[in-house]
Amino acid sequence: MPNPNILISAFADEAANRKTALEQFSALAAIGLRYYSPRFIDLDGTGTVEHVVDLNKSKLKRLAKLQDEFGLSVTSIGARIGKVKLLNVDDGSHNKFIAMDKYLKTEVANTIRAAHGLGTKLVRGFSFYHPIGSKPEDHVAHAADQIGQIVDACAAEGLVYGLEIEPNLVGETGPLLAAIAKKLKHPNMVLIYDGGNIAAQNKDRLQCFSEFLDMLPYLGWMHIKDYAIDRRLNWSGAVDEERLKNFVPADVGDAGHDAVLRELREHLPKLDKKMKKLGVPGFFLETEPHLKGGGQFGGFSGPDGMGVAVRALCSVLDYVGIDYSIRNFDDIRAARGF
C-alpha cells in the first residue's frame, strides 16, 4: 500500500534576515518548497516591513506576480486575527481591545482581501486573549461567538478559517480548541495543531500527543515547530518571552513529532479529502520553526535555520512513512518549457 502524501510549506518571513520579498522567496525556492504563508514582508527592499494584510491592492498584485516568478503559491494568510483582547478590561497586558463590529470591518476584511489577492483559500487565526488571571475555560462561549462571526465572514467569501493552538489565549489547549470547534460546528472552520506551542507550556510528548487526538476530528493543517523544555525555568502557568528561546527542529524536541505524525499517517487520506473538498490543494505541514527566536507575533530562523527545520521535518516524515514532494529537475525542465 503506497504511503499517504502531504504538502510542505513554510512561513517565508522566518527564512529572511531582512524580511525582503526577494530574500524570502529565494530561500524557500532554494530549499525546494512550492508553498508558503506570507506574514511580514518588505516588498520593495526599502527597509519598510509591512504585515501582508496591510498591503494595498497594488502591492498585493505585485507580490502575487513575484511569487509566480519563483514558482510559489500561498498556503494561508499568516493573519493576526484573534490576537486582541476578548474583553475591554485593564489586566496589565499591552494587548489591545477592538470592538467586534469594527474588527470585522478592518482586520478581518483586510485579511480576506489579502487572501483573494494572493490566491489562497486559507486564513490562519487565533482565539483571543482572556483577561490575565482568569481561566480560559470560563471564556469559551464568548470566544466561540466572536470566532463564529469571523468564520461567517470568511465563509461568505469562500475562505476557510484555521484556528491555531497557542499559549495564553482562550484556545491554548487541545480540549479548549475542540470545545470551540464543537460549539460552532462550521464546515469552514478547522483547527491548526502546533506541537511546539503545546510543549512550550511545559507539556511532554504524551501530553502533546493527547492534545493532538483532541484536535484530530477538526484538524485542517499543522504547523511544525518543536520545543526543548527547560525545567530550570519556573512555571507560572503562562508562557513568557524567556521561554520562547527554546524552539528546536522537529526531530529533537519534546513535542514528540514522530508519534504525532505516525498517528496522522493513518488519518491523512480522510483529511486530504476533507481539505480538497474545501478547495485546498491538500493537507499542509507548515514549518514555523523559530530556531533563532520567537515572539507574540512572529519568529525568526534565517535561511540556514529554515533549511535545517525543513530537513528535520523530512527526516521525521521518512521515518514514519509519509511521502512529500520538493522541487526536482523535472520542475526546472517544466519551467524552461521542456
Buried (B, 14 or more C-beta within 10 A) or exposed (E): EEBBBBBBBBBBBBBBEEBBBBBBBBBBBBBBBBBBBBBBBBBEEEEEEBBBBEBEEEBBEBBBEBBEEBBBBBBBBBBBBBBBBBEEEEEEEEBEBEEBEEBBEEBBBBBBBBBBBBEBBBBBBBBBBBBEEBEBEEBBEBBBBBBBBBBBBBBEBEBBBBBBBBBBBBBBBBBBBBBBBEBBEBEBBBBBBBBBBBBBBBBBBEBBBBBBEBBBEBBBBBBBBBBBBEEEEEEEEEBEEEBBEBBBBBBEBBBBBBBBBBBBBEBBEEBBEBBEEBEBBBBBBBBBBBBBBBEBEBBBBBBEBBBBBBEBBBEBBEEBEBEBEEBEEEBEEEEEEE
